[in-house]
């Protein structure tokens, strides 16, 4: 009986992605920020289109929160600080 195996190779990025937990940036509903301000911030800092940002704003309004970014802790934390400086209510999960 002959068994054939095939060797798999992975890049460093693939290995790190598999072992590094993803973090999510959560945008929370609040009574302070207007739809226009939330949409503007999402377009300006996260490069969403106006339509995508509006969809997110409505989801936050109706569901209370929405994940707006997923990535490494460092990347997500940078954007948390940016959006917080704009007055948005955000957290990292």
Steps between C-alpha positions, in 0.01 A plus 500: 500500500636843403398822669574829332524820697534852380705755689325825587683827535379811678616858503587669828186713467282189469659341805465817707140546388421147615652544846418866564149559625306756301367798682197704404435870530145550623309821440229556762178695483493814709279802546778745416608453139290579196462264206690750287796507738518120527480462122763769447742329743453157342565640153795714608685252722392152389452577129142373485283636223225738608241227434691242706549748783129584498412129520735463798352806671150356464615162633657670803181698552269197481719227654703707745841414357686386189847363428666749264851355476671166558873447530796478732472660842748771402311596184160498670629697799639773272161547337325486839708796612432689178124448515492574873680829433210583266259444788368159393432226753722206405658195662720205404383140532 
